[in-house]
Amino acid sequence: MGDRRTHRIIYSALVATAIAVVLVAAGCGGGGSSAPPTDVGSVTGTVTDGSISSQPGLGGVLVTISDNSGHSYSKKTSATTGAFTITGIPISATAYNVAVDVPVSYQLPPGGLTSVLVASTAPVTYDITLFRQDQFPGGVFGYFTNQNGTQRVGGGTVIIGGQSATGSTVDGSFLVSNVPQGSYSSVQVIPPSLWVPVGGVLVPGSSNTYNVTLALPLLVDASGAGSRTVVIALQPLG
């Protein structure tokens, strides 16, 4: 009789232990790893058509934010305004990658898209400009960067063949349209405040326009397309 009672006690203890193990493994013991992050931020912006001066929004474009571990967060732009807001992005000291499902007949700006840092719960603004492939008469792409090429610089203006464009404040990219056919060994640059172009020489009589010699000539051929991307390096003033 005593042996049977002992067996029942041992059996009950084993069952209780097994249940406890299952609950802990399932995260029911409080503090399971599957709980969603509590500190999250968001990225908001607009995808626009940079081929048109008014830069209208592009609707239905999928924007994806992802980390290097394969986690991603996506949202399609508004059909009417091209605006998007991606929420639930974990706060991180490491920048996230940005990708866009580019619509047919469009292309990304020169140099692609830069990363975005979500370091707090405050919304981060990230605008994206796409360009139509069929509206590039004399189109020359390029962007402004610091002298080490590690940071884009926005707000500068480049002049090629009498045509000008100002770099995006988001990623420093620009598109100069209607550049006359020919070969260009230099361009003119009006840098943003507190910057000067590396190797630039002030245009006589000007206080802020520089001649910048290109490392390789830029060819705008009979089809009206620039032969390469133009990169303008800037350095801090003084």
ABEGO torsion letter per residue (X at the ends): XAAAAAAAAAAAAAAAAAAAAAAAAAGAAEGBAABBBABBBBBBBBBBBAABAAGBBBBGBBBBBBBAAGBBBBBBBBAAAGBBBBBGBBBBABBBBBBBBBBBGBBBBBGEBBBBBBABABBBBBBBBBBBAABBBGBBBEBBBBAAGABBBBGBBBBBGGBBBBBBAAAGBBBBBGBBBEBBABBBBBBBBGBBBBGBBBBBGBAABBBBBBABBBBBBAAGBBABBBBBBBBBBX
